[in-house]
Amino acid sequence: MTSPQWREFGRPRKVEGGIKARSTKGSIGDTWWSKAFIGALESFADKGRLARGRSYARAGQVLSLDVQPGLVSAAVQGSRATPYKVRLGFPPLGEATWAGLERQLASQALFAAHLLAGQVPHELVDLFAAEGVPLFPTRATDVSLDCSCPDWGWPCKHIAAACYLLAERFDEDPFTLLLWRGRTRSDLLDALQVQRGSGVVTPVVGTAAALGPASSSADVPLSRWWSPPTPLPSAPPVGLPDVPLSRQLGTPPAAVGRISWPTA
């Protein structure tokens, strides 16, 4: 926000192919972790600008949204011909902090199972707090929000629009939140494998990885006919899932005997 001359501009330019929020009315965010992120933002931001940001997010004014460790970059179309550049900074955690978190995550297989199933266990907030760092921004000073627009308000509607779409990105894939904190999905899972000492993270029951390759009945000993393909966990996850069942299942390929049928 570089100058107060924002009043000279009118309505935002309509764009084609922008990223539109799934939510069409009311609040944005389906899961507890995206709602926690939005709740923190709304606790220290101007309500009027947040409302205009929701309108921008639903209208598809955000052209791009890229998440990297410590930084979210977005391009948001406003009233000018050139889209505004938005940056959402949240300092990534150091290696020592992540090492402590990974030890705690590896101590409970259900943590990895939750994440692979598209959920963020509530205990993750406590694990981060035990390391002295927040999982989400909790104060205005935790994040640096910057936009190239001339609006001096904080945050401007362009920043707010990017934040709301970021919350929906968290809904889609909780690893996006952890990526913003400094760990990619592959790096985190690799670290958990090493910590557990097995080289393999226990696959989520019901996924293709858990079922293993398709085989004919001739390949299965009679003694194992009624055995599960992988050992079941000793206890079910605590509480109900935070995301709909249909979003947890995904679309595994169909298989009959040794024949795998392509999906549509």
C-alpha positions as CSV (number, residue, x, y, z in Angstrom):
1,M,0.0,0.0,0.0
2,T,2.0,3.0,-1.3
3,S,-0.3,6.1,-1.4
4,P,-3.7,7.2,-0.2
5,Q,-5.0,8.0,-3.7
6,W,-7.1,4.9,-4.0
7,R,-10.4,6.8,-4.3
8,E,-9.6,7.6,-7.9
9,F,-10.2,4.1,-8.9
10,G,-13.6,2.5,-9.6
11,R,-15.0,-1.0,-9.6
12,P,-12.6,-4.0,-10.1
13,R,-12.1,-5.2,-13.7
14,K,-13.8,-8.4,-14.4
15,V,-11.5,-11.3,-15.3
16,E,-11.8,-14.7,-16.8
17,G,-10.2,-17.8,-15.4
18,G,-9.7,-16.4,-11.9
19,I,-9.7,-18.6,-8.8
20,K,-13.2,-18.5,-7.2
21,A,-14.0,-19.4,-3.7
22,R,-16.2,-22.5,-3.3
23,S,-18.2,-20.8,-0.7
24,T,-20.9,-18.6,-2.2
25,K,-22.3,-17.0,0.9
26,G,-21.6,-16.8,4.7
27,S,-18.3,-17.7,6.1
28,I,-15.4,-19.2,4.2
29,G,-13.6,-22.4,5.5
30,D,-15.0,-25.9,6.1
31,T,-12.6,-27.4,8.5
32,W,-11.6,-26.5,12.0
33,W,-8.0,-25.6,10.9
34,S,-9.1,-23.2,8.1
35,K,-11.7,-21.6,10.4
36,A,-9.0,-21.1,13.0
37,F,-6.8,-19.4,10.5
38,I,-9.7,-17.1,9.3
39,G,-10.7,-16.5,13.0
40,A,-7.2,-15.3,13.8
41,L,-7.2,-13.0,10.7
42,E,-10.6,-11.6,11.6
43,S,-9.6,-10.9,15.2
44,F,-7.1,-8.2,14.2
45,A,-8.2,-7.1,10.7
46,D,-10.7,-4.4,9.6
47,K,-14.2,-6.1,9.2
48,G,-15.2,-3.9,6.2
49,R,-12.1,-4.7,4.2
50,L,-12.5,-8.4,5.0
51,A,-16.1,-8.4,3.7
52,R,-14.8,-6.8,0.4
53,G,-12.1,-9.4,0.3
54,R,-14.7,-12.2,0.5
55,S,-16.5,-10.6,-2.4
56,Y,-13.3,-10.5,-4.4
57,A,-12.5,-14.1,-3.6
58,R,-16.0,-15.2,-4.7
59,A,-15.9,-13.1,-7.9
60,G,-12.7,-14.8,-9.0
61,Q,-10.5,-11.6,-8.8
62,V,-7.5,-13.7,-7.5
63,L,-5.6,-14.8,-10.6
64,S,-2.9,-16.9,-8.9
65,L,-2.0,-18.2,-5.5
66,D,1.3,-19.9,-4.8
67,V,2.4,-21.3,-1.4
68,Q,6.0,-21.7,-0.5
69,P,7.8,-22.1,2.8
70,G,7.2,-18.9,4.7
71,L,5.6,-17.0,1.8
72,V,2.3,-17.0,-0.1
73,S,2.3,-15.0,-3.3
74,A,-0.9,-13.9,-5.2
75,A,-1.9,-11.8,-8.1
76,V,-5.2,-10.0,-7.6
77,Q,-7.1,-8.0,-10.2
78,G,-8.4,-4.7,-9.0
79,S,-9.5,-1.6,-10.9
80,R,-6.2,-1.0,-12.6
81,A,-5.1,-2.8,-15.7
82,T,-2.1,-4.4,-13.9
83,P,-3.0,-6.9,-11.2
84,Y,-1.8,-6.2,-7.7
85,K,0.9,-8.3,-6.2
86,V,0.1,-9.7,-2.7
87,R,2.6,-11.3,-0.3
88,L,1.6,-13.1,2.9
89,G,4.7,-13.7,5.0
90,F,4.8,-16.1,7.9
91,P,8.4,-16.9,9.0
92,P,9.2,-20.6,8.4
93,L,10.3,-22.7,11.3
94,G,13.9,-23.5,11.8
95,E,15.4,-27.0,11.4
96,A,15.8,-27.5,15.2
97,T,12.1,-26.7,15.7
98,W,11.0,-29.0,12.9
99,A,13.2,-31.8,14.3
100,G,11.4,-31.6,17.6
101,L,8.0,-31.6,15.9
102,E,8.9,-34.5,13.7
103,R,9.9,-36.6,16.8
104,Q,6.5,-35.9,18.3
105,L,4.6,-36.6,15.1
106,A,6.5,-39.9,14.6
107,S,5.7,-41.1,18.1
108,Q,2.0,-41.4,17.2
109,A,1.2,-43.2,13.9
110,L,-2.3,-41.7,14.0
111,F,-0.9,-38.2,13.4
112,A,0.5,-39.3,10.0
113,A,-2.8,-41.2,9.3
114,H,-4.8,-38.1,10.0
115,L,-2.7,-36.0,7.7
116,L,-2.8,-38.5,4.9
117,A,-6.6,-38.7,5.2
118,G,-6.8,-35.0,4.7
119,Q,-7.3,-34.0,8.3
120,V,-5.3,-32.0,10.8
121,P,-5.4,-33.5,14.3
122,H,-6.3,-31.0,17.0
123,E,-3.3,-32.1,18.9
124,L,-1.1,-30.5,16.3
125,V,-1.8,-27.1,17.8
126,D,-0.5,-28.4,21.2
127,L,2.6,-29.9,19.6
128,F,3.5,-26.6,17.9
129,A,2.8,-24.7,21.2
130,A,5.1,-27.1,23.1
131,E,7.9,-26.1,20.7
132,G,7.2,-22.5,21.4
133,V,5.7,-21.6,18.0
134,P,2.2,-21.2,16.7
135,L,0.6,-23.4,14.0
136,F,-1.5,-20.4,12.8
137,P,-0.8,-16.6,13.0
138,T,-2.4,-15.5,16.3
139,R,-1.3,-11.8,16.3
140,A,-0.9,-9.2,13.7
141,T,2.8,-9.2,14.4
142,D,3.1,-12.9,13.4
143,V,2.6,-12.2,9.8
144,S,3.7,-9.6,7.2
145,L,1.0,-8.7,4.8
146,D,1.9,-6.6,1.8
147,C,0.1,-5.5,-1.4
148,S,1.2,-3.2,-4.3
149,C,-2.2,-1.4,-4.3
150,P,-2.5,2.2,-3.1
151,D,-4.9,1.4,-0.3
152,W,-3.3,2.2,3.1
153,G,-5.9,0.1,5.0
154,W,-4.6,-3.0,6.7
155,P,-5.2,-5.5,5.4
156,C,-6.6,-4.3,2.0
157,K,-9.3,-6.2,0.2
158,H,-6.7,-7.8,-2.1
159,I,-4.8,-9.3,0.8
160,A,-8.1,-10.4,2.4
161,A,-9.2,-12.2,-0.8
162,A,-5.9,-14.1,-0.9
163,C,-6.3,-15.1,2.7
164,Y,-9.7,-16.5,2.2
165,L,-8.6,-18.5,-0.8
166,L,-5.6,-19.7,1.2
167,A,-8.0,-21.0,3.9
168,E,-9.8,-23.0,1.2
169,R,-6.5,-24.3,0.0
170,F,-5.9,-25.5,3.6
171,D,-9.3,-27.3,3.4
172,E,-8.2,-29.1,0.3
173,D,-4.8,-30.2,1.6
174,P,-3.7,-29.7,5.2
175,F,-0.1,-30.2,4.0
176,T,-0.4,-26.7,2.5
177,L,-0.5,-25.3,6.0
178,L,2.6,-27.2,7.0
179,L,4.3,-26.1,3.7
180,W,3.7,-22.4,4.7
181,R,5.4,-23.3,8.1
182,G,8.4,-24.6,6.3
183,R,8.0,-28.3,5.4
184,T,7.0,-29.9,2.1
185,R,4.7,-32.9,2.2
186,S,7.5,-35.2,0.9
187,D,10.1,-33.9,3.3
188,L,7.8,-34.3,6.3
189,L,6.8,-37.8,5.4
190,D,10.4,-38.8,4.7
191,A,11.4,-37.5,8.1
192,L,8.6,-39.4,9.8
193,Q,9.8,-42.6,8.1
194,V,13.3,-42.1,9.4
195,Q,12.0,-41.3,12.9
196,R,9.9,-44.4,13.0
197,G,12.8,-46.5,11.8
198,S,10.8,-48.6,9.5
199,G,11.4,-46.8,6.2
200,V,7.6,-46.9,5.5
201,V,4.8,-44.8,6.9
202,T,1.8,-47.0,7.7
203,P,-0.6,-46.4,4.9
204,V,-4.2,-45.3,5.6
205,V,-6.6,-48.2,5.8
206,G,-8.9,-48.1,2.8
207,T,-6.4,-46.4,0.4
208,A,-4.8,-48.1,-2.6
209,A,-1.5,-48.2,-0.8
210,A,-3.0,-50.1,2.1
211,L,-4.8,-52.6,-0.1
212,G,-1.6,-53.4,-2.0
213,P,-1.4,-54.7,-5.6
214,A,-4.4,-56.6,-7.0
215,S,-3.9,-60.4,-7.0
216,S,-5.9,-63.4,-8.0
217,S,-7.3,-65.8,-5.4
218,A,-4.7,-68.4,-6.4
219,D,-2.0,-66.1,-5.0
220,V,-3.6,-65.8,-1.5
221,P,-3.0,-68.7,1.0
222,L,-6.2,-70.0,2.5
223,S,-5.0,-69.1,6.0
224,R,-4.9,-65.4,5.0
225,W,-8.2,-65.3,3.0
226,W,-10.0,-63.3,5.7
227,S,-7.0,-61.3,7.0
228,P,-6.8,-57.6,6.4
229,P,-4.1,-56.5,3.9
230,T,-2.4,-54.4,6.5
231,P,-2.7,-54.6,10.3
232,L,-5.5,-52.5,11.7
233,P,-4.6,-49.7,14.2
234,S,-4.9,-50.5,17.8
235,A,-7.4,-47.7,18.4
236,P,-9.6,-45.6,16.1
237,P,-8.9,-41.9,15.7
238,V,-10.3,-39.8,18.6
239,G,-13.4,-37.8,17.6
240,L,-15.2,-37.5,14.3
241,P,-13.5,-36.7,11.0
242,D,-13.2,-33.0,10.3
243,V,-13.9,-33.4,6.6
244,P,-16.7,-35.2,4.7
245,L,-16.2,-38.9,4.1
246,S,-16.5,-38.4,0.4
247,R,-13.4,-36.1,0.5
248,Q,-11.4,-38.6,2.5
249,L,-11.9,-41.6,0.1
250,G,-10.5,-40.1,-3.1
251,T,-10.8,-42.0,-6.3
252,P,-8.8,-45.3,-6.2
253,P,-8.5,-47.3,-9.4
254,A,-10.8,-50.2,-9.8
255,A,-9.2,-53.7,-10.0
256,V,-10.6,-57.2,-10.7
257,G,-8.0,-60.0,-10.3
258,R,-4.9,-58.8,-12.1
259,I,-6.8,-56.5,-14.5
260,S,-6.9,-52.8,-13.6
261,W,-9.7,-50.9,-15.2
262,P,-9.0,-47.2,-16.1
263,T,-11.2,-44.7,-14.4
264,A,-13.0,-41.9,-16.2
